Amino acid sequence: MDRKPATPATVAAHEALRAQLPPEDDRDFIDAQRGLIAPLDPAPIATAAGGARPAWDFARLTAGQGLDAPCPPTVNPSLWRQARLNAIGGLFEVCPGIHQVRGLDLSNITFIEGQAGRIVVDTLISRECAAAAIALINQHRGVRPISALIYTHSHADHFGGSEAVLDHAIADLPIIAPANFLHYAVSENILAGNAMRRRAAYMYGALLPADAQGGVDAGLGKATSAGRVGLLAPNRIIADDGETATIDGVDFVFQLAPETEAPAEMMFFLPQFRALAIADNACAGLHNLYTLRGAEVRDARAWSAALDQAMRRFGAHTDVVFGGHHWPRFGTQAVRHYLAGQRDIYQYIHDQTLRLANQGFTALEIAETLRLPQSLAREWSLRDYYGTIAHNAKAVYQRYLGWFDAHPAHLHPLPPVAAGQRYVEFMGGADALMAKSAAAYEAGEYRFVAEVLTHLVFADPTHQAARALQADALEQLGYQAESAPWRNFYLTGAQELRAAQKPTMARMAAPSSMAAMLPVAQIFDSLAVSLNGLRADGITLDLLWHFTDVGEHHAMQLANSVLHHQKLDTPADATTHPRGATADHPIAHLTLTRATLLSLFAGQADLPALVQSGALQIGGDLAALRQFFSLFDRADAQFAIVLP
């Protein structure tokens, strides 16, 4: 891999940025180290499955990022500051009775001391990392059982390690979550899950080396762990805003915050500790209204309103605020100032984007011109470390106006390969395009070089010089990026342009506990988006599914290249239900468990083997059934992004 140093243009860009950064007052470094009880063990944490890649390797991820480490020329100086702060890991006392382990994953795990044990708030991404965090607090604060588990929201970096809790939990463990948590936790990344996982590898730099020319941070934390992701289903739901509860002797006041950073999210106040748990609605940087891995656009107004409500309800009574990422803020005045900035930046991006949109500016134009007022721009906690002003403004535009900017030329443009071929021809051919791109690169015009060379690379992906020069341009853009996801996207793209073959991404060996919680109807929804519509053209088929483990019966009909399905009260309903089986079409019957269905369509078991073992019993029109199973596409976990 032919990685390059920072160019003079990149070094100059960094120097220009330094003049615009907020003044350094060291408060973040003081707060990030406050209450340190024990540092993290530098040894890597192995995966339970014994894979070659460890679940977590904090020492490798933080190498060279000490408190006084100078910024390398290949890293944006502001991002380097964030990387050094995120390299401060260990067990911390937030306040007497509340502890956090930070630096053991992208996110934090929090422990609240109760009367009978410890209440765990959020559980990191993987079981291995959560287990290490529990061991760390047991080592330094005594072994206590886990008396309750609270999920603040429906993102996997806050529930994925939950299975580790069972090894230390009391009987009948209360598992508490906000309304609609389980639905979003198991379904948000299912229908487009393959695309999201591939894009997430770019966003978090999962394929990059951890060094000054590769991945240095993820903005919210160092990186994402690689262990087992699971989910313990909640058994108590917070359904009402303002609901109060006493859990293991600790008083809680819950504030629901749906459609903010996650579709199901809540914050809570602890009066006995004068502490506010803000979940992921405030952190040490600007968050995403649109995440680059792909997801529904978040509601900036709802986000800002939730923070405003938290300030009004709890601000005057709060001495410390802590969240799912980064370090706490201490002191009532500092807490209110911090939350006010977080509240106002989302409202500002929302309002100013719509102001400019109503004047006729497009998403691209707004993203290029929108700037923060100095009162917000001078705050380190509002910098573009994860989300950015540019792509969050585009998210607001998308939420209200969609992808189309109203210019007729953009209504039905040519797809990338066809457009690339025409652009190359218009520019005088590949040699002329390369010569002009090389000159633009020497002038430091990396954004334009990256854009224009996309046409040549898509027109001719075998053009190695074009791929190499585009990689060089993306690399410099990565070095300049303040946002960790932007850096990771740029550098991963450069790495793949230079690679001789596609990257290797491990697939899950077995259905996770999260997938195992999917209702049958949602499994069928996922199946429907894998149906090759053209291959299914003209085929009509009815199927009856009988699930022995959950006692459910479902009718499915394939017609017009669309799958319809309906849960039935009894198998007999299939003969009368409008979407059930009829005598007009081939009928097949399948008897199986939900786990068998998951393994079948995840490619972890084949049809003949399941039939032979008795795990799947089939009847009816077997030829039609064999045809049915041939109609589905297997998602490519390593699909091309920077190449056609």
N, C-alpha and C positions, 0 to 999 in steps of 0.2 A: 504494500500500500504506500503510494508516493505522497505522503502528507507534506505540506509546505509550511514555512514560517509565516509570521505576519508580515504583510507588505508595508512599505512606507505609508500608503494610503490608510491602512487599518490603524497603524500607530498614530497617525495624525487624527483619525476619527476618535480614538481613545483620549487623546489629549484635549480635543475639543469638548468631549463629554465631561471630563473632569471639571472643567470650568462651570458646568451647568448643574453639578450634583449638589445636594443639600450639604450644609456645613456638618462636619463630623463632630459629634459631641460624646461619643463612646457610650451613650446610654444603652444602646442595643446590646453591646458586648457585656456591659455590666449586668443587665437583666437576663441575658442568655446564660450567664454563669451563676446567677444568684441561686442559692439553695442547693448547690451541687453536693451530693452525699457520696456518690461513687461514680467513677468513669466507667465506660463500657469496656468489656473484655475485648482486646484487639483480635482475638482468634476468630476466624470465620465460623459461621454457624452453618453446619451441614444440613442438607435437606433430609427429611425423613425417608425419602425414597432412595437416598444415597447417590444422587446424580453427580456428574462431574462439576457442575456449577453450584457453588454454595448458595444457601438461601439468603445469606447476608454476609458482607465482608466490609465492615465499616472502615477498617484500617486502609484497605485498598482504595475505597471511595474518597477518603479524606487525606490521602498521602500528599504532603506538601502544603496543606491548607491550615497551618497553624495560625495563632492569633496575630503574629507579626510577619506572616509570609508575604513577600512582595508579589504584586500582581504580574503574571507573565504577559508578554505582549500579545499572546494569542487568546486572551480572555478579556472581555469587557470589564473595566475596573469596578463598575457598580455590581455586576454579577459576581465578581470575585469576592467582594465584601459579603454578599449574601452566602456564597459558598463557605466562607470562613465561619460565619455565624452558624450555619447548618452543620458545621463540623464539630460543634460543641455538643457532645452527647453524654448521656449517663442517666443516673437516677437523681432527681431533683425534688426538693421540698418546695411546693408552690406556696403553701402556708401551713401552719401546724394542722395536721390531719388530712392534707391533700398532697399527693406525690404524683410526679410524672416520670415516665421513661421516654427520653427523646433521643433520636439518632439510631434507633433499632429498626427503622423502616421509613417510608416516606412520611408517615403520620406519627402521632403520639398515642400512648396509652396512659390513662389516668387512673389512679387508685384513691378512693375516698375511704377513710377509716370510719367504720360503723361500730355498733356495739358488739356484734357477734363475729364480724369479719371485715373484709374489704369489699367495697363496691367498685367494680371495674367499669370504666367509661371508655368505650371503643377498644378495638383489639388488634390494630395494625392489619396488614394484608395477609400474613401467613401464620400458620400454626406454630412454626418453628420460632419465629421472631417473638410472638406473643408468649410462648413458653419461656424464652430467655428473659423477657421482661419480668414475668412473674417470679422466676428464680432470683433475679437481681433484687427485687424488693424484699423477698423472703430472706435473702442472705443478710441484708443490711437493716431491715426493720422488723425482723422476726416473722416466723411462719404463721400465717392466719388463713382461714378458709375464705373463699370468695363467696360473699353473701348475696350479691346481686350483680347483674350485667345490664348495662344501659348502652343502647345504640343511639347516637345523636342523629344519624342520617343514613341514607340508603346507598352509599358508595362503598365499594369493596375494601378500600384502604382503612375502613373503620369497622368492618365486621369480619373480614376474611380470616383472622386468627382466632375466631371465637371458640373453635373446638379445643384449644389449649386450656380454656377455662374449666372444662369438665373435670380435668385431673385434680382440681383443687376446690371444686364447688360443693356447697352444702346440698343436701337433698332438696328436691323441688325448687331449684334455683329460680328466682324471679328474673325474667329476661324482658326488659322494658324497651319499647321503641315507639316512635311517633306513628300517627295514623298513616296507613297505606305503605308502611315500610316494606313489608314482605313482598308486596306486589312489585314495587320498583326495584328492590334488591335483587330479585331473581329474574326480572323481565327486562330491565332497562337496557341491558347489553346483549339480549338474546337475538332479536330479529336481525340486527346488523352487527352481531357480535364478532364475526370473523373480520369484517372490515375495521371495526374498532380496535381489535387486538393488533392487527398489522400496523395501523396508524399509531397506536400507543407505543409500539417498539421504536418508532421515530421520535415521538414526543418525549419519552423518558430516556432516550439514548441507550436503550437496552443492548444495542449491538456495538456500541462505541467503547474503545478502551478508556479507562478512567485515568486521564492525564491532562496536561495543560493544552493539548491539541485535540482532545476528545471530550468526553463527558466530564464536567466538573460539578454539576449540580442538577437538580430538577426544579428548583425554584421553591417548591413547597417543602422540600427535604432533599436528602442526598440522591435518592433513587427509589425504585420499587423493588421489594424483595421477591424472591423466586421460589418460595416454598409452597406448601399446600394451602389452598384457599378453600375455606368451608363456611358454613353458616348454621348457627343454632337459631331455630325459629323463635321469635318472641312469643311469650305467653301472657303478656300484659301490654295493652296498647294505650298510649296517651292520646285521647280523642278530642279533648276539649282544651282550648287555649286558656291558660291561667290555672290549669288543674294543679292541685297540690297533693303531695303524698309524703308519708314518712316511711323511709326505706332503711331498715336496720338501724333505726334510731336517728337517722339523718333526715331533716326536713328539706323537701324539694318544692320549688315553684316552677312549673314547666311553661315555656312559651313556644307554641307551635309556629313554625316558619316554613310552610309549604311553598314550593315553587321559587325558592331562593337559590342557594348554591346546589341544592339537591331537590328533587320533586317532593321527597318526604324528609323533613328535617325539623329538629327542635333544639332549643337552647334551654338552659335551666339556671335558676338562682338558688344558692345555698345560704339561707339567712344566718345559720350558726357560724359559718365561715366568712361571711360577707364576701362571697366569691361568686363570679358569674362565669358559667361555661357557655361560650359563644359558638360552639361547634365549628363549622368551617366558614361562617359568615363574616369573620374578620380574621386576618392573618398578617404576617409581616411582608406585605406586598399586595399588589393588585391581583385579584383572582380572575377567573374566567367567566364571562357571560356566554362565551362559546368555547368549548374545549376542543383543541386541535385534533384529538383522537376521534372526535365526532360524537355528538349527542344533541338533544333538543336544546335550542337556545333558551337561556335562563332569563327570568323576568327581573330586569334591573330595578324597576319601580318597587316590586314586592320585596326585593332584597334590601333596598334602602329603607323602606317602611318598617321592615322587621328590626333593623338595627336602631331606628329611631324609637320604636316601641320599647326595645330593651333598655335604651338609655333613659327613657321617661319612667319606666317601671322600676328599674333597679340601679340606675347610675349613681344616685345620691347615697346608696347604701352599699356600694361595691368598693372594696379595697384592692381586689385583684381580679383580673379577667384572664382566663386561659382557654385554649382552643385545641382543635385537632391537629394543628401544625404550629411549628415555631415555638416561641417562648412567651411567658405571660407578660402582662403589663401590671405595674404595681403602683398603688396610690390612687385615691379617688379622682384627683384632678387629671392625672396622666391617663387613667382609664377613660374618662369622659372625652378628653382630647383625642385619644386614639380612636374611639368608636365614632366620634363625630366626623373624623376624616374618612373612615371607612364608609360610613353612611353617605357622605356627601359626594364621594367620587363616583359611586354607581348612579346616583341621581343626576350628577353633572353630565356623565357620558350619555345617559338616556335623553336628557332634555336638550343638550346641545346637538346631538345627532339628529333629533327630530326637527330642531330649529333649522339646521342646514338642509335637511331633506325637504322640508317645506319650502325652501328657497330654490329647489331644483338640483341640489348637489347629489351626486351618486355616492354609493358606499365607498368606492375607491377614492373619490375626491375628499370625502369627509375624513376617512382614515388618514389621509396624507396631511390634512390641514388642522385637525382638532388638536388643541393644546390645553393643558391644565392651567388654571390660574395659579399664581405664585403661592397662594395660601395652601394649595394642595401639592403643588410641584415640589415644594421644599421639604416634604415629609418622606423619610426613608421608607416608611411602612406603606407607601402608596406607589412605589416604583414598579416598573414592568417586569418583575422577576418571573411571573407565571402567566397571568393574563397580560395583555398590553392595551394601551389606549386604542391602537390601530385596529386590532382584530375584535375588541369589544365594541367599538363603534360600528363595525360591520355587522356584528351580531344584533345590535339594536335595529339597524336598518333591515336586516333579514327578518327579524321578528315581526316588524310592522309592514314591510313592503316586499319581502321575498327576494329571490335571486335576481330578478329582472330589473335593470336600471332604467327601463323605458326607452332606451335608444333602439330604434328598429334594427340596426345592424347587429345587435346583441340578442335578438329574438331567436334566431335559428342559425348560429355560427357553425362553421365546419368543425368536425371533431378534430382532435389534436394531430393525428397522423396525416389526414388529408390537408389540414391547414398547414402543417409543417412542410409538406411537399410543395405547396403553392408558394409559401413564403420564401423557401430556399430558391425557387425558380425566379421569383420577383427580385430577390436580392442579388441576382447575377450568378447563382450557383454556390456550391459548398465552399469553394476556395475563396471566393470574394467575401462570403459571410464570415469565414474564419479569419480572414485578414482584418476585417473591420472589427470583429469581436476581440481579437488580440490587441488592437489599438485601444479599444474601449477599456479592456482589462488593465492595460498599462496606465490608463488615466484614472483608474480607481472606480470605474463605473460598473460596479459588480452587480447591482440590481438589474441593469439593462443587459449585461452579458448573460446573466442567468436566464433572463426571459427570452432573449433572441436565440440563444443556443438551444433552448428547448425545441424550437422548430426544426433545427437540423438534426438533433438527436432523435426526435420522433420520426422524421423523414427517413433517417438512416441510422439506426441504433448501432450499426457496426463501425461507424465513423469514430475511431478511437481518439483522434485529436480533438474532436468536438466534445466528446465525453470528458476528456481530461481537462479541457479549458473550462467547461461548465462546472466540473468538480472544483477546480481552483477558485472560481468565482463564488460558489456556494460556501466553500471553506472560509473565505475572507468574511462573507456575510455572517457566518457562524461565529467567528472570532469577535465580530463587532457587536453581536446581539446582546442586549441586556436581559432579555427574556430567556430563561433556561430552555423552555420548549422550542423557541425559535432556534436557538443554538443547536439543540439536538436534532431538529428537523434538517437544518442546513448541513450539519456535519454527517448525519446518517445518509442523506442524499448524496453527498460527495463521496462517501465511502462506497456506496453501492454503484455509483457511476464508474469508479475505478476498479471494482471487483470483476473478476472473470466469470463469476457465477452468482446466483441468487444466495442471499444469506440463509443460514439454517436457523429455523425457529422451532423449538420443541413443541409438540402437541401434547395435550393432556393424555395420560395413559388410561385413565378411567373416569367415568362421570364423577364430578365433584359433588359434595353434599349440597352445594348450591343448586346445581342442575337437577339433582334428585328431588328437590322441593318444587320443581315446576309442576303445576297442575297439568293434567292431560291436555286440556284445551290449549294451553300455551305451547306445549310441545307440538301440537298439530299446527298452531299458528307459525311456529318456526319451520315446520316441514313445508308449509305452503309457500314460503319464500324461497325454497330450494327447488320447486317444481320448474322444469324447463317447459315453458309455455308452448313453444313451437313444436317440441317433441311430443307434447300431449295433444296437439291439435287433432280434433276429430275423435278422440277417445272419450267414452262415457263409461263410468264404472261406479258401482256402489260397494261400500265395504262396511262391515259391522265389526267393531272392536270390542272385545270383552276383557276387562282388566281385573284379574283375580285378586290382586293385592289391595286395591282400593275399592273394589266392588262397583266399578262404573262400567256403563255401556255407552258407546258412542257410535253414531252413524256418520259416515263420510260419503260424499258424492264428488266424483270428478266429472266436470262438465264445462265446456267452453274454456278449457285449459285453466280452470280455477278449482281449487279444493274448498268445499264447504263441509263443515262438521257441526254436529249438534249432540250434546249430552242427552241421553234418553233415561227415562225413569225405569223402564224395563226393556229387555230385548224385543218384546213384542211390539213396542211403539215404533220400531223401524219400518213396519209395513204400512203405517198410516201417516207418519210424520213427513211433511213436504220435502225435507232434505234427507230423508232416510232412504232405505233400499226399496226398490220397486221391482216388479216382475219384468219391466221393460228393458232392463240393462243387466249385464253380468253382475253377479253378486259373489262376494267372497267373505268368509268369516275368519277372524283372527282372535285367538285366545292367548293372553300373555300377561306379563306384569309391566308396570310403568318403567322399571329399570331395564327390562329387556328392550322396550321400545327405544329408550335413550341409547343403549349400546348399539342397537341396529342402525339407527340413523346417524350416530356419531362415527360409524365405520369401525367400531371396536368388536363387532361380531358379524358373521355373514349368515345369510338366510338359511342355507342348507344345514349349517352346523347347529343353529338354534332349533330347527325342526327336528333334527336327529337327536338332539339332547332332550327334547320334550319341552324346552323353555318356550317354544312357540308352536301352537297347534293351529293348523289352517284347514279350511274346508271350502266347498263351493267351487267356483270357476278358477281353477289353479292357473290356467294359462293367462287369464286376465290379471291375476294377482302378480305373476312373474313380470308381466308387461308393466304393471303399476310401479314395481320397484326399480324399473329401468328408466323411469321418467325424471329422476332427481339428479341434480348436479351436486358434486362434492365441492365445497368451498375451498379455494386455494389460499392456504394460510400465508403464503409468501408471494402474493401477487405483486406485479411490478408497480412502482410508483414513479420513479424518475426515468423509467424506460417504458416504451409502448408495450 
